[in-house]
Structures are given as C-alpha cells and as structure tokens.
C-alpha cells in the first residue's frame, strides 16, 4: 500500500497543478500496490473531458519528474510480486435533457440501460 505520508508532497503539488489547470480533484486515495494512487476528478462534457484526461496525465508525469519519480499509465499484468496496474477512465452517459442514460431497468445483456 502507498504510504501517503511519504508522498504527501507529491499529492499536494499534483492537486495544486491540476487545480491551476482547471481540473477539480475530488479524491486522492492509496490503491493496493506500491506506488498506486486512485485520483478522482470532477466530470466534464464532451471534448473538455478528453482535454482534461490529457492534461491530467501530463500533469501527473510532470509533477512526478519534479519529485524524481516516473509516472506511467501502462498496464502491468498481475504477478506474484504484486497486483496489476493500469490507468483507466470512468465515464457516464447522459441524455440531452440531463437525465442519466444508463439508469433504469436492466437491459437484455444484464447492463443497465
């Protein structure tokens, strides 16, 4: 597990940089493996979401370099030496009038529609 006391400077610097770029950090939590963090940011719409994702990844890498570390979003398959890893993005679908498109009864495939 990540010891946040050891990486507090990194976390504060990253949050500061993301906020300066207009990206609202909601949570920053340790994950299971060494060096893994889960960072949740506020959602955004359309092309802004893609821009935010790119800015986010660049900021993480740049701040990591300032702290003498390397950040990667590449996948690491599960192994006996520790858990797997990989960068990912969650998303939600919304109707034009503001209703969640993925809420409601389960569809044919078992996924909410």
C-alpha positions as CSV (number, residue, x, y, z in Angstrom):
1,X,0.0,0.0,0.0
2,X,1.1,3.5,-0.6
3,X,2.2,5.4,2.5
4,X,0.6,8.8,1.8
5,X,2.8,10.4,4.5
6,X,5.8,9.6,2.2
7,X,4.1,11.0,-0.9
8,X,2.2,13.9,0.6
9,X,4.4,16.5,-1.1
10,X,3.7,14.9,-4.5
11,X,0.0,14.7,-3.8
12,X,-0.2,18.4,-2.7
13,X,1.8,19.5,-5.7
14,X,-0.2,17.5,-8.1
15,X,-3.5,18.8,-6.7
16,X,-2.2,22.4,-6.9
17,X,-1.2,21.9,-10.6
18,X,-4.4,20.2,-11.6
19,X,-6.5,23.0,-9.9
20,X,-4.4,25.6,-11.7
21,X,-5.3,23.9,-15.0
22,X,-9.0,24.0,-14.1
23,X,-9.3,20.3,-13.1
24,X,-11.2,19.8,-9.9
25,X,-9.7,17.0,-7.8
26,X,-12.4,15.2,-5.7
27,X,-10.4,12.4,-4.1
28,X,-6.9,11.0,-3.9
29,X,-6.6,7.6,-2.3
30,X,-4.0,4.9,-2.0
31,X,-4.5,1.7,-4.0
32,X,-3.4,-1.8,-3.3
33,X,0.0,-1.8,-4.8
34,X,3.2,0.1,-4.1
35,X,3.1,3.5,-5.8
36,X,-0.5,3.2,-6.9
37,X,-2.9,6.1,-6.3
38,X,-6.5,6.5,-7.4
39,X,-7.4,10.1,-8.2
40,X,-10.9,11.1,-8.9
41,X,-11.7,14.4,-10.7
42,X,-14.9,16.1,-11.4
43,X,-16.6,15.1,-14.7
44,X,-16.7,17.4,-17.7
45,X,-18.6,17.3,-21.0
46,X,-17.5,16.3,-24.5
47,X,-14.2,17.4,-25.8
48,X,-13.5,19.1,-22.5
49,X,-13.4,15.6,-20.9
50,X,-10.8,14.5,-23.4
51,X,-8.7,17.6,-22.9
52,X,-8.9,17.1,-19.1
53,X,-7.8,13.5,-19.4
54,X,-4.8,14.5,-21.5
55,X,-3.9,17.4,-19.1
56,X,-4.3,15.1,-16.1
57,X,-1.9,12.5,-17.5
58,X,0.7,15.2,-18.4
59,X,0.4,16.9,-15.0
60,X,1.0,13.5,-13.2
61,X,4.1,12.8,-15.3
62,X,5.5,16.3,-14.9
63,X,5.0,16.5,-11.1
64,X,6.4,13.0,-10.7
65,X,9.6,14.1,-12.5
66,X,9.8,17.1,-10.2
67,X,9.9,14.6,-7.3
68,X,12.5,12.3,-9.0
69,X,9.9,9.7,-9.9
70,X,8.4,8.3,-13.0
71,X,4.7,8.0,-13.5
72,X,3.2,5.6,-16.0
73,X,-0.3,4.7,-17.1
74,X,0.8,1.5,-18.8
75,X,-0.7,-1.8,-17.8
76,X,1.2,-4.2,-15.6
77,X,-0.3,-7.7,-15.6
78,X,-0.9,-9.4,-12.2
79,X,2.1,-11.3,-10.9
80,X,3.2,-12.9,-7.7
81,X,5.3,-9.9,-6.9
82,X,2.3,-7.6,-6.6
83,X,-1.0,-6.5,-8.0
84,X,-1.6,-5.5,-11.6
85,X,-1.9,-1.8,-12.5
86,X,-3.1,0.4,-15.3
87,X,-4.5,3.8,-16.0
88,X,-8.2,4.0,-16.8
89,X,-11.0,6.4,-17.0
90,X,-14.6,6.0,-15.8
91,X,-17.5,7.6,-17.7
92,X,-21.2,8.1,-17.6
93,X,-23.8,8.7,-20.3
94,X,-26.4,11.5,-20.1
95,X,-29.4,12.4,-22.1
96,X,-29.5,15.9,-23.6
97,X,-32.2,17.0,-21.1
98,X,-29.9,16.0,-18.2
99,X,-31.2,12.5,-17.3
100,X,-28.7,9.6,-16.8
101,X,-28.9,7.5,-20.0
102,X,-27.5,4.4,-18.1
103,X,-30.0,4.4,-15.3
104,X,-33.2,2.3,-15.0
105,X,-34.1,-1.3,-15.6
106,X,-31.5,-4.0,-16.6
107,X,-31.3,-4.5,-20.3
108,X,-31.0,-7.7,-22.3
109,X,-27.3,-8.0,-21.7
110,X,-27.6,-7.5,-18.0
111,X,-26.2,-4.0,-18.1
112,X,-28.3,-1.1,-17.0
113,X,-29.7,0.8,-20.0
